[in-house]
Amino acid sequence: MWIFRWIIIFIFIVLIIWFAIENADQKVTIKLFKYVFTDVPLVLVMFESFILGVIVWFLSLIHI
């Protein structure tokens, strides 16, 4: 069963890398309240969104 888990993880990582490479040249503009960030790589925005989601998920596991 552990081999099945590692195969799924490997496939997931390969898909993420492939998606990041396909979107590497795309730039986006981010408007955050009164700040505007132009020409931000889409890969960076996606990665930061993922990390923020992981942090929020982790914090939701902590029972106060």
C-alpha positions, -999 to +999 in steps of 0.1 A: +000+000+000+029+024+007+041+020-029+006+031-042+008+062-020+043+071-033+031+066-069+002+090-063+024+116-047+049+113-075+022+118-102+008+148-082+042+164-080+049+159-117+015+174-126+022+205-104+057+209-120+042+205-155+015+231-148+041+255-134+063+252-164+034+257-188+025+290-169+060+302-163+059+330-189+025+344-178+024+376-158-005+389-137-014+422-119-023+420-083-044+447-066-043+445-029-062+474-013-044+505-024-012+486-036-008+474-072+018+448-081+024+445-119+041+418-139+041+392-111+047+356-123+016+335-122+036+306-108+046+328-078+010+338-071-002+302-073+026+290-050+019+317-024-018+309-025-011+273-019+012+280+010-014+304+025-040+277+022-018+252+039-011+276+068-049+283+072-056+246+071-029+239+097-042+267+119-078+253+116-065+220+131-054+237+163-081+236+189-080+265+212 
